Amino acid sequence: MNSEIKLLDVVALTEDLPEEGVYRGQVGTVVELLAPNVFEVEFSDNSGRTYAMLTLKAEHLMILHYQPIQVA
C-alpha cells in the first residue's frame, strides 16, 4: 500500500491545533507540496469556503480513502 501523501489527497488532521483553530479529525485537501513531507492543506466548510490554510507535516496527517485499497 502506498501511503505517501500526494497533491489533492483528502487528509484528516491527527492532532488538535487549537492555536490554528483546527482539531483532530477535521478534513482538508492537500493543495501544495512544499518540501519532502511538508504540505499546504486547505480546510473548507460544506459551502466550499476556506476556513484554514495551513502548512503541515506528514506526521500530522492521515490520508482518507473512499475506495478499497489494493495491497500488492
N, C-alpha and C positions, 0 to 999 in steps of 0.2 A: 504494500500500500504506500503510495506517495503522499506524505503528509507535509510537503513543502508548500508554504503559502505563496500564492500567485496573485497577480493583478486581477481584480474583480471577484476574488473569492469572498464569500459571505462568511464572516467570522463572528464569534462571540467573545466577549471580554471574560477573562478567567479570574479577575480580582477587582475589588472595588477601587475606584479612583475618585473619591469624593471631592478632591480639590479641582477636578475637571468636570464634575457633575455627571459622571457615568459610573455604573455599578456592574458587578459580576452578572453575567447573563445577558447584558444588552448586546444587541446585534448591530453590526456595521458591515461596510463593504470596503475592501482594500482598493484604494484609488491611485496609489502611487507606491512604487518600490524605491525607497530612499537609499538603502545600503543593505548589505547582507543581513538578513533577519531584522530589518527595520522598515516599517511601513507607515504610510499615511492612511488612516482609516476614517471614513465618513459615517457618522451615525445620523440617521434620519427618522422622522416620525412617520406615522401612517399616511400623512398627506404629502410625503416626499420632501418636507422642509428639514434642512440640516440643522441639528441642534448641537453637534460637536464634530470637530475635525481634529484628530489627534495623531501625533507621531507615537507609535507603539512598537515595542519589541515583540518578536515572535513568541517569547515565553509568556506574554500576557494575553495571547490569543489562541482560540481553538477554531479550526475550520469546521463549518457546518456542511453536512452532506444531505442532499434531498433525493438521492438515488442510491440503490445498493452499491456497495464498494466491491470492486473486483480485486481480489488478492492473488498475486502471482506466485 
